[in-house]
Amino acid sequence: MTDFDDLEPDSLEQVRADIDAIDRELVDLLAARGRCVQRAAGFKRNGAEVRGPQSRIDHIITRARTAAMETGANPDVVEATFRAMISAFIEAELTIHATLDSDERK
């Protein structure tokens, strides 16, 4: 992971290039998280297990907010991002899980 904090941009174009590079790293990390979600789907028996308990989501959000405060990120932005990400991955996992179920029924 690149340390963008050490860079001193000399133009808006450079800042945008840094953002583009960060976005690419984020996409790479989301792809890795997606592969983990896909593997997790195979261990779950139904949609309720895919959604998981609210306590799991609360734990993830608390951990993310703590990490945000430790790194100087805006905890509200981090929480909103994580909530959107969790929701999207739950929907993706439900789709994957349904596909696994239909494959097993064949």
CNS distance restraints for C-alpha pairs under 8 A (distance, minus, plus):
assign (resid   1 and name CA) (resid  25 and name CA) 7.35 0.50 0.50
assign (resid   3 and name CA) (resid   7 and name CA) 7.70 0.50 0.50
assign (resid   4 and name CA) (resid  18 and name CA) 7.16 0.50 0.50
assign (resid   9 and name CA) (resid  14 and name CA) 5.56 0.50 0.50
assign (resid   9 and name CA) (resid  15 and name CA) 5.98 0.50 0.50
assign (resid  10 and name CA) (resid  14 and name CA) 6.60 0.50 0.50
assign (resid  11 and name CA) (resid  15 and name CA) 6.55 0.50 0.50
assign (resid  12 and name CA) (resid  16 and name CA) 6.17 0.50 0.50
assign (resid  13 and name CA) (resid  17 and name CA) 6.10 0.50 0.50
assign (resid  14 and name CA) (resid  18 and name CA) 6.17 0.50 0.50
assign (resid  15 and name CA) (resid  19 and name CA) 6.23 0.50 0.50
assign (resid  16 and name CA) (resid  20 and name CA) 6.11 0.50 0.50
assign (resid  17 and name CA) (resid  21 and name CA) 6.25 0.50 0.50
assign (resid  18 and name CA) (resid  22 and name CA) 6.19 0.50 0.50
assign (resid  19 and name CA) (resid  23 and name CA) 6.03 0.50 0.50
assign (resid  20 and name CA) (resid  24 and name CA) 6.31 0.50 0.50
assign (resid  21 and name CA) (resid  25 and name CA) 6.47 0.50 0.50
assign (resid  22 and name CA) (resid  26 and name CA) 6.20 0.50 0.50
assign (resid  23 and name CA) (resid  27 and name CA) 6.21 0.50 0.50
assign (resid  24 and name CA) (resid  28 and name CA) 6.26 0.50 0.50
assign (resid  25 and name CA) (resid  29 and name CA) 6.22 0.50 0.50
assign (resid  26 and name CA) (resid  30 and name CA) 6.07 0.50 0.50
assign (resid  27 and name CA) (resid  31 and name CA) 6.10 0.50 0.50
assign (resid  28 and name CA) (resid  32 and name CA) 6.39 0.50 0.50
assign (resid  29 and name CA) (resid  33 and name CA) 6.17 0.50 0.50
assign (resid  30 and name CA) (resid  34 and name CA) 6.00 0.50 0.50
assign (resid  31 and name CA) (resid  35 and name CA) 6.35 0.50 0.50
assign (resid  32 and name CA) (resid  36 and name CA) 6.50 0.50 0.50
assign (resid  33 and name CA) (resid  37 and name CA) 6.24 0.50 0.50
assign (resid  34 and name CA) (resid  38 and name CA) 6.15 0.50 0.50
assign (resid  34 and name CA) (resid  89 and name CA) 7.23 0.50 0.50
assign (resid  35 and name CA) (resid  39 and name CA) 6.35 0.50 0.50
assign (resid  36 and name CA) (resid  40 and name CA) 6.13 0.50 0.50
assign (resid  37 and name CA) (resid  41 and name CA) 6.23 0.50 0.50
assign (resid  37 and name CA) (resid  89 and name CA) 7.25 0.50 0.50
assign (resid  37 and name CA) (resid  93 and name CA) 6.36 0.50 0.50
assign (resid  38 and name CA) (resid  42 and name CA) 7.18 0.50 0.50
assign (resid  38 and name CA) (resid  93 and name CA) 6.45 0.50 0.50
assign (resid  38 and name CA) (resid  96 and name CA) 6.74 0.50 0.50
assign (resid  39 and name CA) (resid  43 and name CA) 7.45 0.50 0.50
assign (resid  40 and name CA) (resid  44 and name CA) 6.89 0.50 0.50
assign (resid  41 and name CA) (resid  50 and name CA) 6.84 0.50 0.50
assign (resid  41 and name CA) (resid  93 and name CA) 6.09 0.50 0.50
assign (resid  41 and name CA) (resid  94 and name CA) 7.85 0.50 0.50
assign (resid  41 and name CA) (resid  96 and name CA) 6.74 0.50 0.50
assign (resid  41 and name CA) (resid  97 and name CA) 5.43 0.50 0.50
assign (resid  42 and name CA) (resid  97 and name CA) 6.99 0.50 0.50
assign (resid  42 and name CA) (resid 100 and name CA) 7.29 0.50 0.50
assign (resid  44 and name CA) (resid  49 and name CA) 5.68 0.50 0.50
assign (resid  44 and name CA) (resid  50 and name CA) 6.23 0.50 0.50
assign (resid  44 and name CA) (resid  97 and name CA) 7.80 0.50 0.50
assign (resid  45 and name CA) (resid  49 and name CA) 6.52 0.50 0.50
assign (resid  45 and name CA) (resid  50 and name CA) 7.99 0.50 0.50
assign (resid  46 and name CA) (resid  50 and name CA) 6.46 0.50 0.50
assign (resid  46 and name CA) (resid  97 and name CA) 7.69 0.50 0.50
assign (resid  47 and name CA) (resid  51 and name CA) 6.19 0.50 0.50
assign (resid  47 and name CA) (resid  94 and name CA) 6.38 0.50 0.50
assign (resid  47 and name CA) (resid  97 and name CA) 7.73 0.50 0.50
assign (resid  48 and name CA) (resid  52 and name CA) 6.08 0.50 0.50
assign (resid  49 and name CA) (resid  53 and name CA) 7.78 0.50 0.50
assign (resid  50 and name CA) (resid  90 and name CA) 6.71 0.50 0.50
assign (resid  50 and name CA) (resid  93 and name CA) 6.75 0.50 0.50
assign (resid  50 and name CA) (resid  94 and name CA) 6.44 0.50 0.50
assign (resid  50 and name CA) (resid  97 and name CA) 7.86 0.50 0.50
assign (resid  51 and name CA) (resid  90 and name CA) 6.09 0.50 0.50
assign (resid  52 and name CA) (resid  56 and name CA) 6.76 0.50 0.50
assign (resid  52 and name CA) (resid  57 and name CA) 7.94 0.50 0.50
assign (resid  53 and name CA) (resid  57 and name CA) 7.12 0.50 0.50
assign (resid  54 and name CA) (resid  58 and name CA) 6.13 0.50 0.50
assign (resid  55 and name CA) (resid  59 and name CA) 6.05 0.50 0.50
assign (resid  56 and name CA) (resid  60 and name CA) 6.31 0.50 0.50
assign (resid  57 and name CA) (resid  61 and name CA) 6.17 0.50 0.50
assign (resid  57 and name CA) (resid  86 and name CA) 7.84 0.50 0.50
assign (resid  58 and name CA) (resid  62 and name CA) 6.06 0.50 0.50
assign (resid  59 and name CA) (resid  63 and name CA) 6.09 0.50 0.50
assign (resid  60 and name CA) (resid  64 and name CA) 6.09 0.50 0.50
assign (resid  61 and name CA) (resid  65 and name CA) 6.08 0.50 0.50
assign (resid  61 and name CA) (resid  79 and name CA) 6.08 0.50 0.50
assign (resid  61 and name CA) (resid  82 and name CA) 6.84 0.50 0.50
assign (resid  61 and name CA) (resid  83 and name CA) 7.48 0.50 0.50
assign (resid  62 and name CA) (resid  66 and name CA) 6.14 0.50 0.50
assign (resid  63 and name CA) (resid  67 and name CA) 6.19 0.50 0.50
assign (resid  64 and name CA) (resid  68 and name CA) 6.08 0.50 0.50
assign (resid  64 and name CA) (resid  75 and name CA) 7.78 0.50 0.50
assign (resid  64 and name CA) (resid  78 and name CA) 6.78 0.50 0.50
assign (resid  64 and name CA) (resid  79 and name CA) 6.80 0.50 0.50
assign (resid  64 and name CA) (resid  82 and name CA) 7.57 0.50 0.50
assign (resid  65 and name CA) (resid  69 and name CA) 6.27 0.50 0.50
assign (resid  65 and name CA) (resid  75 and name CA) 4.97 0.50 0.50
assign (resid  65 and name CA) (resid  76 and name CA) 7.62 0.50 0.50
assign (resid  65 and name CA) (resid  78 and name CA) 6.55 0.50 0.50
assign (resid  65 and name CA) (resid  79 and name CA) 6.26 0.50 0.50
assign (resid  66 and name CA) (resid  70 and name CA) 6.25 0.50 0.50
assign (resid  66 and name CA) (resid  75 and name CA) 7.69 0.50 0.50
assign (resid  67 and name CA) (resid  71 and name CA) 6.18 0.50 0.50
assign (resid  68 and name CA) (resid  72 and name CA) 5.90 0.50 0.50
assign (resid  68 and name CA) (resid  73 and name CA) 4.59 0.50 0.50
assign (resid  68 and name CA) (resid  74 and name CA) 6.22 0.50 0.50
assign (resid  68 and name CA) (resid  75 and name CA) 5.24 0.50 0.50
assign (resid  68 and name CA) (resid  78 and name CA) 6.65 0.50 0.50
assign (resid  69 and name CA) (resid  73 and name CA) 6.04 0.50 0.50
assign (resid  69 and name CA) (resid  74 and name CA) 7.11 0.50 0.50
assign (resid  69 and name CA) (resid  75 and name CA) 6.24 0.50 0.50
assign (resid  73 and name CA) (resid  77 and name CA) 7.89 0.50 0.50
assign (resid  73 and name CA) (resid  78 and name CA) 7.23 0.50 0.50
assign (resid  74 and name CA) (resid  78 and name CA) 6.24 0.50 0.50
assign (resid  75 and name CA) (resid  79 and name CA) 5.97 0.50 0.50
assign (resid  76 and name CA) (resid  80 and name CA) 6.13 0.50 0.50
assign (resid  77 and name CA) (resid  81 and name CA) 6.07 0.50 0.50
assign (resid  78 and name CA) (resid  82 and name CA) 6.05 0.50 0.50
assign (resid  79 and name CA) (resid  83 and name CA) 6.03 0.50 0.50
assign (resid  80 and name CA) (resid  84 and name CA) 6.23 0.50 0.50
assign (resid  81 and name CA) (resid  85 and name CA) 6.08 0.50 0.50
assign (resid  82 and name CA) (resid  86 and name CA) 5.91 0.50 0.50
assign (resid  83 and name CA) (resid  87 and name CA) 6.12 0.50 0.50
assign (resid  84 and name CA) (resid  88 and name CA) 6.16 0.50 0.50
assign (resid  85 and name CA) (resid  89 and name CA) 6.09 0.50 0.50
assign (resid  86 and name CA) (resid  90 and name CA) 6.06 0.50 0.50
assign (resid  87 and name CA) (resid  91 and name CA) 6.36 0.50 0.50
assign (resid  88 and name CA) (resid  92 and name CA) 6.24 0.50 0.50
assign (resid  89 and name CA) (resid  93 and name CA) 5.91 0.50 0.50
assign (resid  90 and name CA) (resid  94 and name CA) 6.07 0.50 0.50
assign (resid  91 and name CA) (resid  95 and name CA) 6.41 0.50 0.50
assign (resid  92 and name CA) (resid  96 and name CA) 6.25 0.50 0.50
assign (resid  93 and name CA) (resid  97 and name CA) 5.83 0.50 0.50
assign (resid  94 and name CA) (resid  98 and name CA) 6.05 0.50 0.50
assign (resid  95 and name CA) (resid  99 and name CA) 6.29 0.50 0.50
assign (resid  96 and name CA) (resid 100 and name CA) 6.24 0.50 0.50
assign (resid  97 and name CA) (resid 101 and name CA) 6.17 0.50 0.50
assign (resid  98 and name CA) (resid 102 and name CA) 6.23 0.50 0.50
assign (resid  99 and name CA) (resid 103 and name CA) 6.10 0.50 0.50
assign (resid 100 and name CA) (resid 104 and name CA) 6.19 0.50 0.50
assign (resid 101 and name CA) (resid 105 and name CA) 6.36 0.50 0.50
assign (resid 102 and name CA) (resid 106 and name CA) 6.56 0.50 0.50
